[in-house]
Amino acid sequence: MLELRNIERVSGLTKETFKVKYLSTHTPVIITDLIDNWPAKNKWSLDYFKKSMVTSWYLFFLQRRLNLEKII
């Protein structure tokens, strides 16, 4: 039967510590502060995706319509 165990949550993990303690031992870990300094964390919001996706979908369907009109 599969043994379930808790996965350790860590922050402030260095690359070397990650390699030695988790990667080399194939031990799962949850890194809680990994994306704190990632620009997309603040940029990507529901509002951002609404605006960008609406524009993308509009351009996609407009392009398809124009291509279909050329064929017909």
VEXMARDREN-308456 format. One line per field, with one value per residue: residue number from 1; residue in one letter; x, y, z of N, C-alpha, C in turn. Coordinates in steps of 0.1 Angstrom, whole numbers, always signed. Layout:
BEGIN
n	NUM,...
res	a,...
neast	X,...
nnorth	Y,...
nup	Z,...
caeast	X,...
canorth	Y,...
caup	Z,...
ceast	X,...
cnorth	Y,...
cup	Z,...
***
This chain:
BEGIN
n	1,2,3,4,5,6,7,8,9,10,11,12,13,14,15,16,17,18,19,20,21,22,23,24,25,26,27,28,29,30,31,32,33,34,35,36,37,38,39,40,41,42,43,44,45,46,47,48,49,50,51,52,53,54,55,56,57,58,59,60,61,62,63,64,65,66,67,68,69,70,71,72
res	m,l,e,l,r,n,i,e,r,v,s,g,l,t,k,e,t,f,k,v,k,y,l,s,t,h,t,p,v,i,i,t,d,l,i,d,n,w,p,a,k,n,k,w,s,l,d,y,f,k,k,s,m,v,t,s,w,y,l,f,f,l,q,r,r,l,n,l,e,k,i,i
neast	+8,+4,+24,+16,+29,+38,+47,+75,+76,+94,+113,+135,+154,+186,+203,+222,+216,+191,+198,+214,+198,+173,+170,+191,+183,+159,+136,+105,+95,+80,+84,+80,+85,+93,+85,+84,+99,+94,+85,+61,+43,+32,+23,+5,-28,-64,-77,-57,-55,-81,-81,-59,-66,-91,-84,-67,-84,-102,-86,-78,-103,-110,-90,-94,-119,-113,-96,-114,-131,-115,-112,-138
nnorth	-12,+23,+46,+75,+107,+137,+167,+186,+222,+249,+280,+305,+289,+278,+272,+252,+239,+229,+211,+193,+184,+178,+174,+155,+134,+128,+138,+152,+187,+217,+248,+278,+305,+309,+323,+349,+372,+372,+389,+385,+377,+399,+412,+395,+393,+388,+408,+416,+392,+392,+414,+409,+384,+388,+406,+389,+367,+382,+390,+366,+354,+374,+372,+346,+349,+367,+351,+331,+346,+352,+327,+321
nup	+0,-6,+10,+27,+34,+50,+32,+34,+40,+29,+31,+19,+8,-4,-35,-33,-9,-16,-37,-22,+0,-10,-39,-46,-29,-38,-26,-20,-18,-8,-19,-5,-11,-36,-60,-52,-61,-87,-116,-130,-110,-99,-121,-135,-133,-127,-141,-159,-175,-185,-201,-219,-230,-242,-262,-277,-284,-300,-321,-331,-340,-359,-377,-387,-398,-419,-434,-442,-457,-479,-491,-499
caeast	+0,+11,+26,+15,+36,+37,+58,+81,+74,+105,+115,+149,+163,+196,+204,+231,+208,+181,+205,+219,+188,+160,+172,+199,+176,+145,+127,+97,+96,+72,+92,+70,+88,+101,+82,+82,+105,+91,+77,+47,+35,+24,+17,-6,-40,-76,-79,-47,-58,-93,-77,-51,-73,-102,-77,-62,-95,-108,-77,-79,-115,-110,-81,-101,-130,-107,-91,-125,-137,-106,-115,-152
canorth	+0,+35,+53,+89,+115,+152,+173,+198,+235,+257,+293,+309,+278,+281,+262,+242,+232,+222,+200,+183,+179,+174,+168,+142,+123,+126,+142,+163,+198,+228,+260,+287,+318,+307,+333,+362,+382,+370,+400,+380,+375,+412,+416,+386,+393,+385,+419,+415,+382,+396,+424,+403,+373,+394,+410,+377,+360,+390,+390,+352,+353,+383,+366,+334,+354,+373,+340,+324,+354,+351,+314,+321
caup	+0,-7,+22,+26,+44,+48,+25,+41,+34,+33,+25,+20,+4,-13,-45,-28,+1,-24,-43,-13,+9,-17,-53,-46,-22,-44,-15,-24,-10,-12,-17,-3,-15,-49,-70,-46,-68,-101,-121,-134,-98,-97,-134,-139,-124,-135,-150,-169,-184,-192,-212,-229,-237,-251,-274,-284,-290,-310,-333,-337,-348,-370,-387,-393,-407,-431,-442,-448,-468,-491,-497,-505
ceast	+9,+12,+25,+23,+36,+49,+62,+79,+86,+106,+130,+159,+173,+197,+212,+223,+197,+187,+208,+208,+176,+163,+180,+192,+162,+134,+118,+97,+87,+80,+82,+73,+95,+98,+80,+88,+103,+82,+63,+38,+26,+17,+4,-17,-52,-78,-69,-51,-71,-89,-69,-58,-84,-95,-72,-73,-101,-99,-77,-91,-116,-101,-87,-112,-124,-102,-103,-131,-128,-109,-128,-152
cnorth	+13,+42,+68,+96,+129,+156,+185,+211,+243,+270,+296,+298,+282,+269,+250,+233,+223,+210,+189,+176,+173,+167,+155,+131,+120,+128,+153,+174,+209,+241,+272,+302,+319,+318,+347,+374,+381,+381,+396,+379,+388,+416,+408,+387,+389,+396,+419,+404,+385,+404,+417,+392,+378,+399,+399,+370,+369,+389,+376,+350,+362,+377,+354,+339,+360,+362,+333,+332,+354,+338,+315,+332
cup	+0,+6,+20,+37,+40,+40,+32,+33,+39,+26,+27,+16,-6,-24,-40,-18,-6,-30,-34,-5,+1,-30,-52,-38,-28,-34,-20,-14,-16,-9,-17,-9,-28,-59,-64,-54,-83,-106,-125,-122,-96,-110,-137,-129,-133,-145,-161,-180,-192,-204,-223,-237,-246,-264,-283,-291,-302,-323,-339,-346,-360,-381,-394,-402,-420,-440,-449,-459,-481,-498,-505,-515
***
